[in-house]
Each structure stands twice: as structure tokens, then as C-alpha cells.
Amino acid sequence: MPTLPNDPNPVPRMVDERLSALGNVIACNDHVAVVHADISKETESALVEVLKVEVFRLSLGENALVGSYAAMTSNGALVAAKTPPEVQREFASLTQVPVVAGTVNRGSELIGAGCCVNDWIAFTGLDTTSAELSVLESIFKLGDAAPSAISTNLRDTLIESML
């Protein structure tokens, strides 16, 4: 289960990066970060050090802005609908999570801009259709945990953090 770092005083880290909108060029989960091919070595090192993830450079077909055109959790990944199947397979192979192509907000391919998702919940724009929500729930396995299981996990985490 993903948790916050144990360090009570996390230190922010600034990187000198030409690609300044890092949310547009990075898609990550608890284990892996997929980044824009042109990201600096310094930024890549910072991701490895701070997030403790393995970093892979990949473009989603014509879409180099991985963070804008993909969303990823430990359960799965959603990429832009026009992402070629061979790129989807490579993405799945690198990240070790299932990958599906789709849209949010009534056909938008800007997945990262149109939804915010973690291992428990997803937030999307008001225009997201029921079919798009169904794909999100399926690939990210959002409906799999019963509310009591989530409450138990959160309770355990809260108790652990208080000790």
C-alpha cells in the first residue's frame, strides 16, 4: 500500500530543468516513472533519489508529453486513444502494469490533464462519460476494494503513523 515517506521533515528538491512543467513530462506510480525523452540527467537522478522509482524515457507515439497523455497507478495505466499498440505494449512491459488506450472528458486524449487518479479513487472532469468512467474503474481497479477494506487499510495506516 502506498504511504508517505517516514521522514517527518521531507526536503523539497529543486532541479534546473529546461522542461519546466514537470507534470506534463512525467507519469509515475509507486515503482516506475515514465518521462519525456529530453528530460535532463539531473532531473532523472532527482526522480530516482526522491521518489525511489525506476525511470524510463518513452514517447507515446506522436505525444512526447507523457504526463499529459497518460495516467498511471500501481494497478494500471490509461494512455491516449491514438497511442499505437506497439507503444502500449512497450509501456506495459516497462511499467509491469496493464495498459489501455482511452479518453476522458468526452473524447479528450489529454488523460493526465483530464483526470487525477491514485490506487483508491479517480477525479475527472464533469464531461467525462459513463463509458469513460467504466474504463477508468476497470483499468485502475477502483471498484475492487470494498469500503470496509479501504477503511481497515486507512485505519491501520493512521494507527501506524501515530505510533
Long-range contacts (C-beta under 8 A, 24 or more apart in sequence): 1-119, 1-153, 1-157, 2-30, 2-74, 2-118, 2-119, 3-157, 13-46, 13-49, 13-50, 15-40, 15-42, 15-43, 15-46, 16-40, 16-42, 17-42, 17-43, 19-43, 22-67, 23-67, 23-112, 24-65, 24-67, 24-68, 24-112, 25-64, 25-65, 25-66, 25-67, 26-66, 26-67, 27-66, 27-67, 27-70, 27-71, 27-72, 27-77, 27-112, 28-53, 28-72, 29-53, 29-72, 29-73, 29-74, 29-95, 29-97, 30-74, 31-74, 31-95, 31-96, 32-56, 32-72, 32-94, 32-95, 32-96, 34-58, 34-66, 34-70, 34-72, 34-91, 34-94, 34-95, 35-66, 36-64, 36-65, 36-66, 36-67, 37-64, 38-64, 56-94, 56-95, 58-87, 58-90, 58-91, 58-94, 59-87, 60-87, 60-91, 61-87, 63-109, 67-112, 68-110, 68-111, 68-112, 68-113, 69-109, 69-110, 69-111, 69-112, 70-111, 70-112, 71-111, 71-112, 71-115, 71-116, 71-117, 72-97, 73-97, 73-117, 73-118, 73-119, 73-140, 74-119, 75-119, 75-139, 75-140, 75-141, 76-100, 76-139, 76-140, 76-141, 77-139, 78-102, 78-104, 78-111, 78-115, 78-135, 78-136, 78-139, 78-140, 79-111, 80-109, 80-110, 80-111, 81-109, 82-109, 98-139, 99-139, 100-135, 100-138, 100-139, 102-132, 102-135, 102-136, 102-139, 103-132, 104-128, 104-132, 104-136, 105-132, 106-132, 117-142, 120-145, 120-150
